[in-house]
């Protein structure tokens, strides 16, 4: 019984750690999304006359691009930290092979 409790506790720690890593990876994107949404909400409260002043509100465009790894089309969703590490090691190994 004691050994089963230890194994289950280790499993719980691994699952929680994996979920934490998943959240940390998307934290920056979520922050930028929330910031853009806040700006849009703020601008919607202004009068049209106030928005017309180009010194206060210049025309701008904010673009969010995926990271370099996602741009390759390899976005399969969250696969876990170990698989991501293994995938990165394989990718770097392919770049350093001499042919």
ABEGO torsion letter per residue (X at the ends): XAAAAAAAAAAAAAAAAAAAAAAAAAAAAAAAAAAAAAAAAAAAABBAAAAABAAABBBBBBBBBBBAAAAAGABAEBAEAAAAAAAAAAAAAAAABBX
